[in-house]
Amino acid sequence: MPVKKMRIEIFDEEGNRYTISFEGKVTKQRALRLLDIMELLGGVHGNEEAKQPIFSSKFSRIRFVVEKNFPYSWFSSKEILLAYEQEFSKPISLSTVSTYLARLTDRGFLMKTGAAYDRKYRMIAGLAQNALKAIGDK
């Protein structure tokens, strides 16, 4: 049986990134502990209007746009382009967006489906919430 893995990444108000990884038997109790740690680090708060973190690259901005606008749904590279330009008020080429989405897929952050001319992506991390719910239902 393969080892189960869970990774949570959070950003604090200052833009610092925390990554918590867990490998082994994932249970509801262990998942809740990780969420408690996340809350202690300030990753869970009700204030949606926190300051926008400073991004060092287009890649990190693309990832932010995906996490913010499409945490649970399928999307295309064109939708990311439009959301990026609206979020940052800066132009970006469709080829750049497609390249970074391919890299996010290669790194296990996104999953993809469809032919190249009709490619759709979805955040794998967004599916983690459904997995936690399923663990809690058992």
C-alpha distance (Angstrom), angle and dihedral (degrees) to the residues before:
residue distance angle dihedral
M1 . . .
P2 3.82 . .
V3 3.77 120.8 .
K4 3.82 113.0 -101.2
K5 3.78 116.4 -128.4
M6 3.79 132.2 -162.2
R7 3.79 125.9 -177.4
I8 3.78 126.9 -175.9
E9 3.79 123.2 -170.3
I10 3.78 121.8 -169.6
F11 3.76 135.5 174.6
D12 3.79 124.4 -145.8
E13 3.79 126.7 -144.5
E14 3.81 91.4 -87.1
G15 3.80 93.6 54.8
N16 3.81 95.7 -104.7
R17 3.80 114.1 147.6
Y18 3.80 123.2 -138.2
T19 3.79 120.9 -167.5
I20 3.78 120.4 -164.2
S21 3.81 117.1 -171.5
F22 3.77 127.8 -171.1
E23 3.81 126.8 -174.8
G24 3.77 123.4 -176.9
K25 3.77 136.8 45.2
V26 3.81 106.8 -3.3
T27 3.79 111.6 -148.5
K28 3.76 132.3 169.9
Q29 3.83 90.1 -108.1
R30 3.81 93.3 53.0
A31 3.80 92.2 45.2
L32 3.81 89.9 51.9
R33 3.82 90.2 50.6
L34 3.80 89.9 54.4
L35 3.79 90.1 49.6
D36 3.83 89.3 50.1
I37 3.82 89.8 53.4
M38 3.78 89.2 48.4
E39 3.80 90.3 52.8
L40 3.81 91.2 49.8
L41 3.80 89.3 54.8
G42 3.79 90.0 53.2
G43 3.78 96.9 -107.4
V44 3.80 95.2 126.3
H45 3.77 116.6 58.9
G46 3.76 136.7 136.4
N47 3.80 95.5 -127.2
E48 3.80 105.6 100.1
E49 3.79 91.3 176.8
A50 3.78 95.4 70.1
K51 3.78 116.4 143.4
Q52 3.77 113.9 -77.8
P53 3.81 110.3 -109.7
I54 3.78 119.8 -117.1
F55 3.79 111.5 -108.5
S56 3.77 123.0 -148.7
S57 3.81 97.4 -159.4
K58 3.78 146.0 20.8
F59 3.80 87.4 -112.6
S60 3.81 92.4 60.7
R61 3.82 90.3 45.4
I62 3.81 91.1 52.3
R63 3.80 90.1 50.4
F64 3.81 90.5 49.1
V65 3.82 90.9 51.7
V66 3.81 90.6 50.9
E67 3.82 92.9 48.8
K68 3.78 93.9 45.3
N69 3.80 101.7 42.2
F70 3.81 106.1 25.3
P71 3.81 110.1 29.8
Y72 3.83 95.3 140.6
S73 3.80 107.7 14.5
W74 3.79 139.5 75.9
F75 3.80 116.4 -104.4
S76 3.79 141.2 176.1
S77 3.78 130.3 -127.5
K78 3.81 88.9 -109.2
E79 3.83 90.7 57.2
I80 3.82 89.4 51.5
L81 3.80 90.2 49.5
L82 3.82 91.3 53.9
A83 3.82 93.2 44.9
Y84 3.83 91.0 47.1
E85 3.80 93.3 51.8
Q86 3.79 91.3 46.6
E87 3.82 93.3 47.2
F88 3.81 98.5 45.2
S89 3.82 102.8 22.4
K90 3.80 89.2 -131.8
P91 3.80 128.7 115.2
I92 3.79 120.7 -117.2
S93 3.80 129.6 -179.4
L94 3.78 122.2 -113.2
S95 3.81 90.5 -126.2
T96 3.82 90.3 57.0
V97 3.80 91.1 50.5
S98 3.82 91.1 48.1
T99 3.80 91.6 49.3
Y100 3.80 93.2 51.8
L101 3.81 92.6 45.1
A102 3.81 88.5 52.9
R103 3.81 89.9 51.1
L104 3.81 91.2 48.9
T105 3.80 87.8 51.5
D106 3.81 91.9 49.9
R107 3.82 89.8 50.9
G108 3.81 92.7 53.1
F109 3.80 96.9 -110.0
L110 3.83 95.1 110.5
M111 3.77 136.7 31.0
K112 3.80 122.3 -148.5
T113 3.77 138.2 -154.4
G114 3.79 137.4 178.5
A115 3.76 136.2 41.5
A116 3.81 121.3 -53.8
Y117 3.81 92.5 -97.7
D118 3.83 92.3 50.0
R119 3.81 103.1 30.4
K120 3.80 119.7 160.5
Y121 3.79 127.3 -169.3
R122 3.79 134.2 -160.2
M123 3.78 131.7 -171.3
I124 3.79 112.3 -109.1
A125 3.81 89.2 -158.7
G126 3.82 88.0 59.8
L127 3.77 87.7 59.6
A128 3.81 89.7 56.5
Q129 3.80 90.3 75.8
N130 3.80 89.6 57.1
A131 3.80 89.6 48.6
L132 3.81 91.1 51.9
K133 3.78 89.5 50.5
A134 3.80 91.0 50.3
I135 3.82 90.6 50.7
G136 3.79 89.1 51.5
D137 3.81 92.1 50.9
K138 3.81 91.9 58.8
